[in-house]
Amino acid sequence: MNLYDFSQINNNEMGIYVTKEEDSILYADIYTEAMRLVRFSEEIKISVTQVPKTEIPIKSVPTKSENSGFCIRCGNEIKLNPMVPYCTTCYKAWKKFSNEEYEEKRCHVCGKENKSSLIKPTCYDCYKANKNKLEFPAQKIS
């Protein structure tokens, strides 16, 4: 099973059980395809080049207009509403699993990189500055 988040969201996979004794033709076809995939994967060449620190670009913080926020997954500008911190596309992907605590990448208010989630969509500084101005999801008490 492929355990990458991207694959869990975007791939459909299944496993089947086939024995050589019960269906030798199907078994041979599956084996041939598996070997083709192995050969194909071995042909991919990857090169790595170290970039000097002086050339690493500084990550910019997205700019926003009044009453706008950021999708906590992709960072696109959306309406500022901590109760709905995803853009439509990312919400559809999130909805497949509906895990309110799934860790995302950005603060909904400022757009900076931040460990956020549906139930905690902002960084601590933005929460403190806006807790009396905006509606926030109710926190689960453990």
C-alpha positions in Angstrom: 0.0 0.0 0.0 1.3 3.5 -0.8 1.2 5.5 2.4 1.9 9.0 1.0 -0.9 11.5 1.7 -1.0 12.6 -2.0 -1.5 9.0 -3.1 -4.2 8.3 -0.5 -6.1 11.3 -1.8 -5.5 11.0 -5.5 -4.9 7.3 -6.3 -7.3 4.4 -6.3 -5.6 1.1 -5.5 -6.6 -2.5 -4.8 -5.0 -5.8 -4.3 -6.0 -9.2 -5.6 -4.9 -12.7 -4.8 -4.1 -15.0 -7.7 -2.2 -18.3 -7.5 -0.2 -19.8 -10.3 -1.9 -23.2 -9.8 -5.5 -21.9 -10.1 -5.0 -19.5 -13.1 -1.6 -19.8 -14.7 -2.4 -17.5 -17.6 -3.7 -14.6 -15.4 -0.7 -15.2 -13.1 1.8 -15.0 -16.0 0.1 -11.7 -17.3 0.3 -10.1 -13.9 3.9 -11.2 -13.5 4.8 -9.8 -16.9 3.2 -6.4 -16.1 4.9 -6.3 -12.7 8.3 -6.9 -14.3 7.6 -4.2 -16.9 6.9 -1.7 -14.1 10.1 -2.7 -12.3 12.1 -2.2 -15.5 10.4 1.2 -16.1 11.1 2.3 -12.5 14.8 1.4 -12.8 15.2 3.5 -15.9 14.4 6.7 -14.2 17.5 8.8 -13.6 17.7 11.3 -10.8 20.4 13.9 -10.2 20.9 16.0 -7.2 22.7 19.3 -7.1 23.4 21.2 -3.9 22.4 24.8 -4.1 24.6 27.3 -2.2 22.8 28.9 0.7 23.2 32.3 -0.9 21.0 31.2 -3.8 18.2 29.8 -1.8 15.2 32.1 -2.3 13.5 33.5 0.8 9.9 32.2 1.0 7.6 35.1 0.6 4.5 35.6 2.6 1.5 35.9 0.3 -0.2 39.4 0.2 -3.9 39.7 0.8 -6.7 42.2 0.5 -9.0 43.3 3.3 -11.4 40.5 4.5 -9.4 37.8 2.8 -7.6 34.9 4.2 -5.7 31.9 2.9 -6.5 28.3 2.2 -4.7 26.3 4.9 -3.7 23.6 2.4 -2.7 25.4 -0.8 -2.3 29.0 0.3 -4.6 30.5 -2.3 -6.4 33.7 -1.3 -10.0 33.0 -0.1 -12.6 34.7 2.0 -11.5 35.2 5.6 -13.5 32.8 7.7 -11.8 30.5 10.2 -14.9 28.3 10.1 -14.2 27.6 6.4 -10.4 27.7 6.0 -10.2 25.7 2.7 -10.6 26.8 -0.9 -13.3 24.7 -2.8 -10.7 22.4 -4.4 -8.8 21.6 -1.2 -12.0 21.2 0.8 -13.2 18.5 -1.7 -9.9 16.6 -1.2 -10.1 17.1 2.6 -13.7 15.9 2.7 -12.7 12.4 1.4 -11.3 11.6 4.9 -12.9 14.4 7.0 -10.2 14.4 9.6 -10.6 17.7 11.5 -7.1 17.4 13.0 -5.3 16.6 9.7 -2.2 18.8 9.7 -2.1 21.4 7.0 0.5 24.0 5.9 -0.6 27.6 6.4 -2.3 30.0 8.8 -5.7 31.0 7.4 -5.3 34.7 8.5 -1.7 35.6 7.7 -0.8 32.9 5.2 2.5 32.1 6.8 3.7 28.5 7.1 2.1 27.0 10.1 0.9 23.7 11.4 -2.8 24.2 11.1 -6.0 22.1 10.8 -9.7 22.5 10.3 -10.1 22.9 14.1 -7.0 25.1 14.5 -6.8 27.1 11.3 -4.6 29.9 12.4 -1.2 30.5 14.0 -1.2 31.5 17.7 -0.5 35.2 17.0 -3.4 35.5 14.6 -5.7 33.7 16.9 -4.8 36.0 19.8 -5.2 39.1 17.6 -8.6 38.0 16.2 -10.3 35.8 18.8 -12.7 38.6 19.7 -13.3 39.7 16.0 -13.7 36.3 14.2 -15.6 33.1 14.9 -13.3 30.1 15.4 -14.1 26.4 15.5 -14.9 25.0 18.9 -11.8 23.2 20.3 -12.1 19.6 21.4 -11.3 19.1 25.1 -9.3 16.0 25.7 
